[in-house]
Amino acid sequence: MIYLEKKYTSALFSQQSKSSLWLAEAMAKYFGSVDHYDIRKVEVSLSSKGTEVIYEGKAVPEYDCLHVKGSFRFVDVLRTISQQFEGKCYNPINPEAYTIGHDKLLTHLKLQTFNIPMPTTYLSPSTVAGRKILEKINYPIVMKFPKGTQGKGVMFADSYAAASSMLDALETLRQPFLIQEYVDTDGSDIRAIVIGDKVAASMKRHAVEREIRANIHAGGKGEPVILDSHTRRIAIETAKAVGAEICAVDMLDGLKGALVIEVNLSPGLQGITACTGIDVADRIARFLFERTHQYKTSSSRDSTKKMMDGLTQIPKDQVQEIITNLDLRGNRILLPDIVQKVAEFEAHSEVILKVQAGKVSVERLNMG
């Protein structure tokens, strides 16, 4: 296997949860080195000279692969780290995805842009606007804050009176909130782990009695489920829409098909691993390695092409140095194509070889 032949450096930034520790251990099977940073101890230095990511007093070096994950509380740090190393290594999550994925409103706006199905959602910047929305919608409804994970900040109202009472409480917080149509799924939802262009694992989560949140962290129970092609496509398109090659997509199984309710850029792996029996951490680690290899080899090809393009444009009387590995074929030396092209050698050309210890020069013999 290719991972036994290639050694790349990698770094994982996380809150060092059990899921992240699993992932770091899995990455160690594929990468030459894995540095696991605690996102809570990261410092970012911003100045006119540029940005520097600092950990325990030292600047974080460059890596071949970088995976940055964490909760919405660290969204600014997550995006800054990713932005700092963008274009220098492989990172499965685009910098702007952290801002989008950790904000439910921005997520829904992005889903709308890509025509991805979702429950009807309203944004209320104030309780005054909220009451006007409550007067015209059907019940029950779900109310939630734009930011939050693990089902926290999600409220259920089965009538205008209940929703109005919630608004009174929300007024003291002075922050926008979302009002969303309630899709009756008997307290269940679907979580799909998307890795690249595939759904690596999926489960249906069931809420405990007297609870509408199916999140495992809220006490929900999971069972493995095989998604139909339509639902898989929605999950994969959602991940692409927000700019993440690795994420969890949460959906409701409505009467008209799957409806996306949330994207999680740092999903827990314990629940879905225990439920499905799939080693999700290993699949993520392997994907990270394979994409890193693609990134590195394509970057090498691009660099080589640029070098070759530059060499073919130099003046003919100017000597150029080309550093390459010696390719011996029996008792012959195979010259790189670029050497043949720059020197304008042709097959069976007569040449003069000048040889001494540690040095060989080749000159075309000019006849007459």
C-alpha positions as CSV (number, residue, x, y, z in Angstrom):
1,M,0.0,0.0,0.0
2,I,1.1,3.5,-0.8
3,Y,1.0,4.6,2.9
4,L,3.7,2.2,3.7
5,E,6.0,3.8,1.1
6,K,5.3,7.5,1.7
7,K,5.8,9.4,4.9
8,Y,4.0,12.7,5.3
9,T,3.8,15.0,8.4
10,S,0.4,15.9,9.8
11,A,-1.2,18.0,12.6
12,L,-4.5,17.7,14.3
13,F,-6.0,20.7,16.2
14,S,-8.8,19.7,18.5
15,Q,-10.2,20.0,22.0
16,Q,-8.6,16.5,22.5
17,S,-11.9,14.7,23.2
18,K,-11.9,10.9,23.1
19,S,-13.0,11.0,19.5
20,S,-10.1,13.3,18.6
21,L,-7.7,11.0,20.4
22,W,-9.0,8.1,18.4
23,L,-8.5,10.1,15.2
24,A,-4.9,11.0,16.2
25,E,-4.1,7.3,16.9
26,A,-5.6,6.3,13.5
27,M,-3.6,9.0,11.7
28,A,-0.4,7.6,13.2
29,K,-0.9,4.4,11.2
30,Y,-0.7,6.3,7.9
31,F,1.4,9.4,8.5
32,G,5.1,9.6,9.3
33,S,4.3,11.9,12.2
34,V,1.2,13.3,13.9
35,D,1.3,16.4,16.2
36,H,-1.9,16.8,18.2
37,Y,-2.5,20.3,19.4
38,D,-5.0,21.4,22.1
39,I,-7.0,24.2,20.4
40,R,-7.6,25.7,23.8
41,K,-3.9,26.5,24.2
42,V,-3.4,28.0,20.8
43,E,-2.4,31.7,20.4
44,V,-2.7,33.7,17.2
45,S,-0.4,36.7,16.6
46,L,-1.7,39.2,14.1
47,S,0.5,42.1,12.8
48,S,1.2,44.0,9.7
49,K,3.9,41.4,8.9
50,G,1.4,38.6,8.8
51,T,-0.3,36.0,11.0
52,E,1.5,33.5,13.2
53,V,0.0,30.5,15.0
54,I,1.8,29.9,18.4
55,Y,1.6,26.9,20.6
56,E,3.3,26.8,24.0
57,G,5.5,29.7,23.1
58,K,6.6,28.3,19.7
59,A,5.5,29.0,16.2
60,V,3.5,26.1,14.7
61,P,5.6,24.7,11.7
62,E,4.2,23.8,8.3
63,Y,2.8,20.3,7.7
64,D,1.8,18.2,4.7
65,C,-1.7,17.7,6.2
66,L,-3.6,19.8,8.6
67,H,-7.0,18.9,10.2
68,V,-8.6,21.6,12.4
69,K,-11.7,20.8,14.4
70,G,-13.6,22.1,17.5
71,S,-16.8,23.5,18.8
72,F,-18.5,26.8,17.8
73,R,-16.8,28.6,20.7
74,F,-13.5,28.4,18.9
75,V,-14.8,29.3,15.4
76,D,-12.5,32.4,15.0
77,V,-9.4,30.4,16.0
78,L,-10.3,27.5,13.8
79,R,-10.8,29.7,10.8
80,T,-7.6,31.7,11.5
81,I,-5.5,28.5,11.7
82,S,-7.0,27.1,8.6
83,Q,-6.5,30.4,6.8
84,Q,-2.9,30.7,7.8
85,F,-1.9,27.4,6.3
86,E,-4.2,27.5,3.3
87,G,-2.3,26.6,0.1
88,K,0.6,25.3,2.1
89,C,-0.8,21.8,2.9
90,Y,-3.9,19.7,2.5
91,N,-6.8,20.7,4.7
92,P,-10.2,19.0,4.3
93,I,-12.1,22.0,5.5
94,N,-12.0,25.4,3.8
95,P,-11.4,28.4,6.1
96,E,-14.8,30.0,5.4
97,A,-16.6,26.6,6.2
98,Y,-15.9,27.1,9.9
99,T,-17.9,30.3,9.9
100,I,-20.7,28.8,7.8
101,G,-20.9,25.4,9.5
102,H,-20.9,26.8,13.0
103,D,-23.8,29.2,12.3
104,K,-27.2,27.6,11.5
105,L,-28.4,30.7,9.7
106,L,-25.4,30.9,7.4
107,T,-25.7,27.1,6.9
108,H,-29.3,27.5,5.8
109,L,-28.5,30.4,3.5
110,K,-25.8,28.2,1.8
111,L,-28.2,25.3,1.5
112,Q,-30.7,27.6,-0.1
113,T,-28.1,28.7,-2.6
114,F,-27.5,25.1,-3.7
115,N,-31.2,24.1,-3.6
116,I,-30.7,21.6,-0.9
117,P,-34.0,20.7,0.9
118,M,-34.4,21.9,4.4
119,P,-37.3,22.8,6.8
120,T,-38.9,26.3,6.3
121,T,-36.9,28.6,8.5
122,Y,-37.4,32.2,9.7
123,L,-34.9,34.5,11.2
124,S,-36.1,36.9,13.9
125,P,-33.8,39.7,15.0
126,S,-36.1,40.8,17.8
127,T,-39.1,39.6,19.8
128,V,-41.3,42.1,18.0
129,A,-40.5,40.6,14.6
130,G,-40.7,37.2,16.2
131,R,-44.3,37.7,17.3
132,K,-45.4,38.7,13.8
133,I,-43.9,35.4,12.5
134,L,-45.6,33.4,15.2
135,E,-49.0,34.9,14.1
136,K,-48.8,33.5,10.6
137,I,-47.1,30.1,10.9
138,N,-48.5,26.6,11.7
139,Y,-47.7,24.8,14.9
140,P,-45.8,23.0,16.4
141,I,-42.6,24.9,15.7
142,V,-38.9,24.7,16.8
143,M,-37.0,27.7,18.1
144,K,-33.2,27.7,18.2
145,F,-30.2,30.0,18.4
146,P,-28.0,30.3,15.3
147,K,-25.0,29.0,17.2
148,G,-24.8,25.9,19.3
149,T,-24.1,22.2,19.1
150,Q,-25.3,18.9,20.6
151,G,-29.0,20.0,20.5
152,K,-28.4,22.8,23.0
153,G,-30.5,25.9,22.6
154,V,-33.3,24.1,20.8
155,M,-36.9,24.7,22.1
156,F,-40.2,23.2,21.1
157,A,-43.5,25.1,21.1
158,D,-46.8,23.4,20.2
159,S,-48.9,26.6,20.3
160,Y,-48.8,30.4,19.9
161,A,-49.1,30.8,23.7
162,A,-46.2,28.5,24.4
163,A,-44.0,30.2,21.7
164,S,-45.0,33.7,23.0
165,S,-43.9,32.7,26.5
166,M,-40.5,31.6,25.1
167,L,-40.1,34.9,23.3
168,D,-40.5,36.7,26.7
169,A,-37.6,34.7,28.0
170,L,-35.6,35.2,24.9
171,E,-36.0,38.9,25.0
172,T,-33.6,39.1,28.0
173,L,-30.8,37.5,25.9
174,R,-31.0,40.2,23.2
175,Q,-29.8,38.0,20.3
176,P,-31.3,36.8,17.0
177,F,-33.0,33.4,16.9
178,L,-34.5,31.0,14.3
179,I,-38.0,29.8,14.1
180,Q,-38.4,26.6,12.1
181,E,-41.3,24.5,11.0
182,Y,-41.5,21.2,13.0
183,V,-41.2,18.1,11.0
184,D,-42.8,15.1,12.7
185,T,-40.4,12.2,12.6
186,D,-41.4,10.6,15.9
187,G,-38.4,12.1,17.6
188,S,-35.8,10.7,15.2
189,D,-33.3,12.1,12.8
190,I,-30.5,10.8,10.6
191,R,-26.8,11.5,11.0
192,A,-24.5,10.8,8.0
193,I,-20.7,11.1,8.2
194,V,-19.5,12.4,4.9
195,I,-15.9,11.7,3.9
196,G,-15.0,13.1,0.5
197,D,-17.7,12.0,-2.0
198,K,-19.0,9.2,0.1
199,V,-21.2,8.6,3.1
200,A,-18.8,6.6,5.3
201,A,-21.4,5.7,8.1
202,S,-24.9,6.6,8.9
203,M,-27.4,6.1,11.7
204,K,-30.9,7.0,12.8
205,R,-31.0,8.6,16.2
206,H,-34.1,8.3,18.4
207,A,-34.9,10.8,21.1
208,V,-35.6,9.5,24.6
209,E,-39.2,9.8,26.0
210,R,-40.5,13.4,26.5
211,E,-37.6,14.8,24.4
212,I,-37.6,16.1,20.8
213,R,-33.8,16.2,20.4
214,A,-32.4,13.0,19.0
215,N,-28.7,13.9,19.7
216,I,-26.7,11.2,21.4
217,H,-25.4,13.8,23.8
218,A,-29.0,14.5,24.8
219,G,-29.6,10.9,25.6
220,G,-30.7,9.7,22.2
221,K,-30.2,6.2,21.0
222,G,-28.8,5.2,17.6
223,E,-29.3,2.4,15.2
224,P,-27.4,1.8,12.0
225,V,-29.2,2.7,8.8
226,I,-28.4,2.3,5.1
227,L,-29.4,5.5,3.3
228,D,-31.0,5.5,-0.1
229,S,-29.2,7.1,-3.0
230,H,-31.3,10.3,-2.8
231,T,-30.5,10.9,0.9
232,R,-26.8,10.0,0.3
233,R,-26.7,12.6,-2.5
234,I,-28.2,15.3,-0.3
235,A,-25.7,14.6,2.5
236,I,-22.7,14.8,0.0
237,E,-24.0,17.9,-1.7
238,T,-24.5,19.6,1.7
239,A,-20.9,18.9,2.6
240,K,-19.7,20.3,-0.7
241,A,-21.9,23.3,-0.3
242,V,-20.4,24.4,3.0
243,G,-16.8,23.5,1.8
244,A,-16.0,20.5,4.0
245,E,-14.7,17.1,2.8
246,I,-15.2,15.7,6.3
247,C,-18.3,16.5,8.4
248,A,-21.5,15.1,9.8
249,V,-24.8,16.1,8.1
250,D,-28.0,15.8,10.2
251,M,-31.3,15.3,8.4
252,L,-35.0,14.7,9.1
253,D,-36.8,12.1,7.2
254,G,-39.8,14.1,6.1
255,L,-42.8,13.0,4.0
256,K,-41.1,14.4,0.9
257,G,-37.7,13.1,1.6
258,A,-34.6,14.1,3.6
259,L,-34.4,17.7,5.0
260,V,-31.1,19.0,6.2
261,I,-31.2,20.7,9.6
262,E,-27.5,21.0,10.5
263,V,-23.9,20.4,9.6
264,N,-21.3,19.4,12.2
265,L,-17.6,20.0,11.3
266,S,-16.4,18.3,14.5
267,P,-18.7,15.3,15.0
268,G,-18.3,12.9,17.8
269,L,-17.2,9.4,16.7
270,Q,-18.1,7.3,19.7
271,G,-21.8,7.0,19.2
272,I,-21.8,6.3,15.4
273,T,-18.8,3.9,15.8
274,A,-20.5,1.9,18.5
275,C,-23.8,2.0,16.6
276,T,-22.6,1.0,13.1
277,G,-19.4,-1.0,14.0
278,I,-17.5,1.1,11.4
279,D,-14.1,2.4,12.4
280,V,-14.9,6.0,11.3
281,A,-11.7,7.4,12.8
282,D,-9.6,5.0,10.6
283,R,-11.7,5.9,7.5
284,I,-11.1,9.6,8.1
285,A,-7.4,9.0,8.7
286,R,-7.0,7.0,5.6
287,F,-8.8,9.6,3.6
288,L,-6.6,12.4,5.0
289,F,-3.5,10.4,3.9
290,E,-4.8,9.7,0.4
291,R,-5.8,13.3,-0.2
292,T,-2.5,14.5,1.2
293,H,-0.7,12.2,-1.2
294,Q,-2.8,13.6,-4.1
295,Y,-2.1,17.1,-2.9
296,K,1.6,16.6,-2.6
297,T,2.1,14.8,-5.9
298,S,0.0,17.3,-7.8
299,S,1.9,20.1,-6.2
300,S,5.1,18.5,-7.3
301,R,3.9,18.1,-10.8
302,D,2.8,21.7,-10.9
303,S,6.2,22.9,-9.7
304,T,8.0,20.7,-12.2
305,K,5.9,22.0,-15.0
306,K,6.5,25.6,-14.0
307,M,10.3,24.9,-13.8
308,M,10.2,23.2,-17.2
309,D,8.2,26.0,-18.8
310,G,10.8,28.4,-17.5
311,L,13.8,26.4,-18.7
312,T,12.4,26.2,-22.3
313,Q,12.2,30.0,-22.4
314,I,15.8,30.8,-21.5
315,P,18.3,32.2,-24.0
316,K,20.1,29.4,-25.9
317,D,23.6,30.7,-24.9
318,Q,22.8,30.7,-21.2
319,V,23.9,27.8,-19.0
320,Q,21.2,26.4,-16.7
321,E,21.7,24.0,-13.7
322,I,19.1,21.3,-13.3
323,I,19.2,19.2,-10.1
324,T,17.8,15.7,-10.6
325,N,18.4,12.1,-9.5
326,L,20.8,10.0,-11.5
327,D,18.9,7.4,-13.5
328,L,21.2,4.5,-14.5
329,R,19.9,1.9,-17.0
330,G,22.5,-0.8,-17.1
331,N,25.7,0.9,-18.4
332,R,23.8,3.9,-19.6
333,I,22.6,7.2,-18.1
334,L,19.1,8.2,-18.9
335,L,18.7,12.0,-19.3
336,P,15.5,13.8,-18.2
337,D,13.2,15.0,-21.0
338,I,13.8,18.6,-20.1
339,V,17.6,18.2,-20.6
340,Q,17.0,16.8,-24.0
341,K,14.6,19.6,-24.9
342,V,16.8,22.4,-23.6
343,A,20.0,21.0,-25.1
344,E,18.1,20.2,-28.4
345,F,19.5,16.7,-28.6
346,E,18.0,14.3,-31.1
347,A,18.0,10.5,-31.2
348,H,21.3,9.1,-32.4
349,S,23.0,12.5,-32.3
350,E,26.8,12.3,-32.1
351,V,28.1,13.8,-28.9
352,I,31.4,14.3,-27.1
353,L,31.6,13.1,-23.5
354,K,34.0,14.7,-21.1
355,V,34.5,12.6,-18.0
356,Q,36.4,13.0,-14.8
357,A,35.8,12.0,-11.2
358,G,32.4,13.3,-10.1
359,K,31.7,15.1,-13.4
360,V,30.3,14.3,-16.8
361,S,29.6,16.8,-19.6
362,V,27.9,16.1,-22.9
363,E,28.3,18.3,-26.0
364,R,26.8,17.8,-29.4
365,L,29.4,17.2,-32.1
366,N,29.1,19.8,-34.8
367,M,30.1,18.3,-38.1
368,G,31.7,20.7,-40.5
